[in-house]
Amino acid sequence: MSIRLSEKVVMLKPSGIRMFFEIAATMKDVISLGIGEPDFDTPEPIINAGIEALRRGETHYTSNHGLLVLRQAISDHLKRLYQVEYFAQSEIVVTVGVSEALYLVFAATLDPDDEVIIPTPCFVSYQAEVALAGGVPVEVATYVEDQFVPRIENIEAAITPRTRAIFIGSPSNPTGAVYPREFLMKLAELVKKHDLMVISDEIYDRLVYGTEHVCFASLPGMQERTILMGGFSKAYAMTGWRIGYAAGPKEIIGGMVRVHQYSIMSAPTVSQYAALTALMVGEPYVQEMLREYDRRRKLVVNGLNSIGLSTFEPKGAFYAFPDLRSTGLSDDEFCNRLLKEEHVAIVPGNSFGDSGIGFARVSYATSYEKLEEALLRIGRFVNRI
Ligand SMILES: Cc1ncc(COP(=O)(O)O)c(C=O)c1O
């Protein structure tokens, strides 16, 4: 039989991050600052809630939308944090991480060749998910001089009659940028003027340092135009539980649930109970992890700057994004040689779009001691080259 993959899949570039970490996995004593995943274990009460749910026999499907109690808890949580109100019955769907929410939103809203504007550097899945849904990702570069906040005029210049949505991811993976209110207000004006939708990945909303996270849907007139995506992976250290959600206008959430019911049916039941407990008792743990991330953030940003790798201060998520251009090496050369010569894994910036060329993503979701050792090794490497 001749084996044939669809054109859409053939066109997908393999993730640069994965390829890099497959190499790192074959080496000894590697300090990995590459993975976008908390090093903390899930807090104990959340784990216990999962175990208790299993023991109670919560081993069946839930409603396609997700457990109503969890949707209600998400709705209350969003209201408490951002003063936005979503009806638990019809305006929220519980998904298999924000990853699934990304898949659903594009599958439910894009027709072939519809365009989605995406500021880059950005999380690796965005363009791929748009393309898999038959749409066209339109990248808009952001720059270190602007602390990686998009220029509104560049977004406007990218709008065409085929533009369906503007995508934002703030706090940002990989740059750590947090979009300020003034920029988001201008974006709100722009989407009104051009009658567009905004898809907002706010998975890192709880991980901000000395600045506010502005929920895009909370801006005047924006809730009806926004699909808000959030999750449990980062703030509650629950990556493996695979729970996220999308909140938005009921027609769009309804469309997403139609795709979800045929592809996933319902998010893992035990994990939904664990997520419910996270919302009920998780806050002190979030704050404790946040304090530790902040301590590491300062160590890494100061450390990289004193090594001579200019690094702007990230205000959110758990990544620093140093500029490697002063070393004379490309980001691929720098990261490959750093891995081979000093056994430190960081991710070349080009993995996140062309505007990431010349930079690298350094995750500080790793212990303070490992970060100190990694900085010593990076310093030694930079001195040598
Ligand atoms: C910006 C961003 N969005 C979404 C995801 C997906 O998260 P999950 O599917 O675990 O909720 C990630 C994971 O790294 C991310 O960094």
PDBQT file of the ligand as one rigid body, heavy atoms in Angstrom, charges set to zero:
ROOT
HETATM    1  C1  LIG A 401       1.140  29.785  25.800  1.00  0.00    +0.000 C 
HETATM    2  C2  LIG A 401       0.668  28.385  25.989  1.00  0.00    +0.000 A 
HETATM    3  N1  LIG A 401      -0.588  28.083  25.651  1.00  0.00    +0.000 NA
HETATM    4  C3  LIG A 401      -1.064  26.825  25.786  1.00  0.00    +0.000 A 
HETATM    5  C4  LIG A 401      -0.267  25.804  26.267  1.00  0.00    +0.000 A 
HETATM    6  C5  LIG A 401      -0.860  24.438  26.399  1.00  0.00    +0.000 C 
HETATM    7  O1  LIG A 401      -1.110  24.124  27.722  1.00  0.00    +0.000 OA
HETATM    8  P1  LIG A 401      -2.059  22.971  28.211  1.00  0.00    +0.000 P 
HETATM    9  O2  LIG A 401      -2.542  22.218  27.025  1.00  0.00    +0.000 OA
HETATM   10  O3  LIG A 401      -1.226  22.125  29.119  1.00  0.00    +0.000 OA
HETATM   11  O4  LIG A 401      -3.184  23.641  28.949  1.00  0.00    +0.000 OA
HETATM   12  C6  LIG A 401       1.054  26.078  26.628  1.00  0.00    +0.000 A 
HETATM   13  C7  LIG A 401       1.942  25.011  27.101  1.00  0.00    +0.000 C 
HETATM   14  O5  LIG A 401       3.141  25.128  27.148  1.00  0.00    +0.000 OA
HETATM   15  C8  LIG A 401       1.532  27.416  26.488  1.00  0.00    +0.000 A 
HETATM   16  O6  LIG A 401       2.779  27.748  26.833  1.00  0.00    +0.000 OA
ENDROOT
TORSDOF 0
